[in-house]
Amino acid sequence: MANSELVLMSGGQMKMVAYEEGIRLAGLDRTKIDLIAEEADSWINDQPYGLAEGFRGADNRMIQGVIDHPKATLILAIENTVIEVEPPS
């Protein structure tokens, strides 16, 4: 049986660590996964601000992943973003 193809729509080091940790936490057998990292533009600001912009960037990466890898078992997209939170009172 062929390995599952897991496509990561960003090759940044911090994101690669997150992907690997996700695979481990999900209990997946890493030896049965072909991991493909592909740089994909998020088509948003270099430093996104707010959840809406962060989700839009991840969605854009995901769309590119579906176009580039239509037969992938799983496609993951992560986008960094800055959000404001109220300090605890």
FIPA-197661 format. One record per residue (C-alpha): z, x, y; residue in three letters; residue number from 1. Coordinates in Angstrom, 2 decimals. Last residue first. Layout:
# residues N
@zz->Z	xx->X	yy->Y	dolum->ALA	nudo->NUM
...
//
This chain:
# residues 89
@zz->35.29	xx->-8.33	yy->42.17	dolum->SER	nudo->89
@zz->32.76	xx->-6.72	yy->39.88	dolum->PRO	nudo->88
@zz->29.88	xx->-5.13	yy->41.79	dolum->PRO	nudo->87
@zz->26.88	xx->-7.43	yy->42.26	dolum->GLU	nudo->86
@zz->23.78	xx->-6.26	yy->40.48	dolum->VAL	nudo->85
@zz->20.47	xx->-5.12	yy->41.90	dolum->GLU	nudo->84
@zz->17.64	xx->-4.29	yy->39.50	dolum->ILE	nudo->83
@zz->15.52	xx->-1.17	yy->39.04	dolum->VAL	nudo->82
@zz->12.79	xx->-1.15	yy->36.42	dolum->THR	nudo->81
@zz->11.69	xx->0.82	yy->33.38	dolum->ASN	nudo->80
@zz->8.97	xx->-0.79	yy->31.27	dolum->GLU	nudo->79
@zz->8.91	xx->-0.88	yy->27.48	dolum->ILE	nudo->78
@zz->5.99	xx->-1.98	yy->25.32	dolum->ALA	nudo->77
@zz->5.98	xx->-2.31	yy->21.54	dolum->LEU	nudo->76
@zz->3.08	xx->-3.24	yy->19.25	dolum->ILE	nudo->75
@zz->3.72	xx->-4.18	yy->15.63	dolum->LEU	nudo->74
@zz->1.56	xx->-4.38	yy->12.51	dolum->THR	nudo->73
@zz->-1.46	xx->-3.06	yy->14.37	dolum->ALA	nudo->72
@zz->-4.82	xx->-4.70	yy->13.60	dolum->LYS	nudo->71
@zz->-5.88	xx->-5.40	yy->17.20	dolum->PRO	nudo->70
@zz->-5.00	xx->-1.87	yy->18.36	dolum->HIS	nudo->69
@zz->-6.76	xx->-1.13	yy->21.70	dolum->ASP	nudo->68
@zz->-6.97	xx->-4.73	yy->22.98	dolum->ILE	nudo->67
@zz->-3.52	xx->-5.69	yy->21.67	dolum->VAL	nudo->66
@zz->-2.05	xx->-2.51	yy->23.13	dolum->GLY	nudo->65
@zz->-3.68	xx->-3.11	yy->26.52	dolum->GLN	nudo->64
@zz->-2.12	xx->-6.58	yy->26.62	dolum->ILE	nudo->63
@zz->1.26	xx->-5.07	yy->25.74	dolum->MET	nudo->62
@zz->1.08	xx->-2.51	yy->28.57	dolum->ARG	nudo->61
@zz->0.31	xx->-5.31	yy->31.04	dolum->ASN	nudo->60
@zz->3.18	xx->-7.40	yy->29.66	dolum->ASP	nudo->59
@zz->5.57	xx->-4.46	yy->30.06	dolum->ALA	nudo->58
@zz->4.50	xx->-4.05	yy->33.70	dolum->GLY	nudo->57
@zz->4.85	xx->-7.78	yy->34.39	dolum->ARG	nudo->56
@zz->8.30	xx->-7.76	yy->32.79	dolum->PHE	nudo->55
@zz->9.42	xx->-4.95	yy->35.10	dolum->GLY	nudo->54
@zz->7.92	xx->-6.69	yy->38.15	dolum->GLU	nudo->53
@zz->9.76	xx->-9.92	yy->37.35	dolum->ALA	nudo->52
@zz->12.99	xx->-8.11	yy->36.49	dolum->LEU	nudo->51
@zz->13.32	xx->-6.41	yy->39.83	dolum->GLY	nudo->50
@zz->11.91	xx->-3.25	yy->41.36	dolum->TYR	nudo->49
@zz->9.25	xx->-1.12	yy->39.68	dolum->PRO	nudo->48
@zz->9.17	xx->2.58	yy->40.50	dolum->GLN	nudo->47
@zz->5.56	xx->3.74	yy->40.07	dolum->ASP	nudo->46
@zz->4.49	xx->0.30	yy->41.30	dolum->ASN	nudo->45
@zz->2.59	xx->-1.96	yy->38.86	dolum->ILE	nudo->44
@zz->-0.56	xx->-1.57	yy->36.75	dolum->TRP	nudo->43
@zz->1.52	xx->-0.76	yy->33.62	dolum->SER	nudo->42
@zz->-0.87	xx->2.02	yy->32.67	dolum->ASP	nudo->41
@zz->-0.91	xx->2.77	yy->28.97	dolum->ALA	nudo->40
@zz->-0.15	xx->6.11	yy->27.34	dolum->GLU	nudo->39
@zz->-0.43	xx->5.74	yy->23.59	dolum->GLU	nudo->38
@zz->2.15	xx->6.60	yy->20.97	dolum->ALA	nudo->37
@zz->1.17	xx->5.86	yy->17.36	dolum->ILE	nudo->36
@zz->3.84	xx->5.74	yy->14.67	dolum->LEU	nudo->35
@zz->2.55	xx->5.31	yy->11.13	dolum->ASP	nudo->34
@zz->5.49	xx->3.65	yy->9.42	dolum->ILE	nudo->33
@zz->6.37	xx->3.91	yy->5.75	dolum->LYS	nudo->32
@zz->8.39	xx->7.15	yy->6.08	dolum->THR	nudo->31
@zz->10.40	xx->5.53	yy->8.91	dolum->ARG	nudo->30
@zz->11.87	xx->2.98	yy->6.46	dolum->ASP	nudo->29
@zz->13.02	xx->0.21	yy->8.79	dolum->LEU	nudo->28
@zz->16.72	xx->-0.55	yy->9.15	dolum->GLY	nudo->27
@zz->16.22	xx->-2.36	yy->12.45	dolum->ALA	nudo->26
@zz->18.70	xx->0.04	yy->14.03	dolum->LEU	nudo->25
@zz->16.64	xx->3.05	yy->12.90	dolum->ARG	nudo->24
@zz->13.35	xx->1.62	yy->14.19	dolum->ILE	nudo->23
@zz->15.04	xx->0.71	yy->17.47	dolum->GLY	nudo->22
@zz->16.46	xx->4.22	yy->17.76	dolum->GLU	nudo->21
@zz->12.97	xx->5.68	yy->17.30	dolum->GLU	nudo->20
@zz->11.57	xx->3.36	yy->19.97	dolum->TYR	nudo->19
@zz->14.36	xx->4.20	yy->22.42	dolum->ALA	nudo->18
@zz->13.87	xx->7.96	yy->21.88	dolum->VAL	nudo->17
@zz->10.12	xx->7.51	yy->22.46	dolum->MET	nudo->16
@zz->10.91	xx->5.60	yy->25.67	dolum->LYS	nudo->15
@zz->12.98	xx->8.47	yy->27.04	dolum->MET	nudo->14
@zz->10.24	xx->10.97	yy->26.12	dolum->GLN	nudo->13
@zz->7.41	xx->9.01	yy->27.75	dolum->GLY	nudo->12
@zz->4.55	xx->8.21	yy->25.38	dolum->GLY	nudo->11
@zz->4.04	xx->4.62	yy->26.36	dolum->SER	nudo->10
@zz->2.45	xx->1.68	yy->24.57	dolum->MET	nudo->9
@zz->4.13	xx->2.41	yy->21.27	dolum->LEU	nudo->8
@zz->2.02	xx->1.28	yy->18.32	dolum->VAL	nudo->7
@zz->3.62	xx->0.72	yy->14.92	dolum->LEU	nudo->6
@zz->1.10	xx->0.76	yy->12.08	dolum->GLU	nudo->5
@zz->2.62	xx->-0.25	yy->8.76	dolum->SER	nudo->4
@zz->1.80	xx->2.15	yy->5.94	dolum->ASN	nudo->3
@zz->-0.89	xx->1.28	yy->3.46	dolum->ALA	nudo->2
@zz->0.00	xx->0.00	yy->0.00	dolum->MET	nudo->1
//
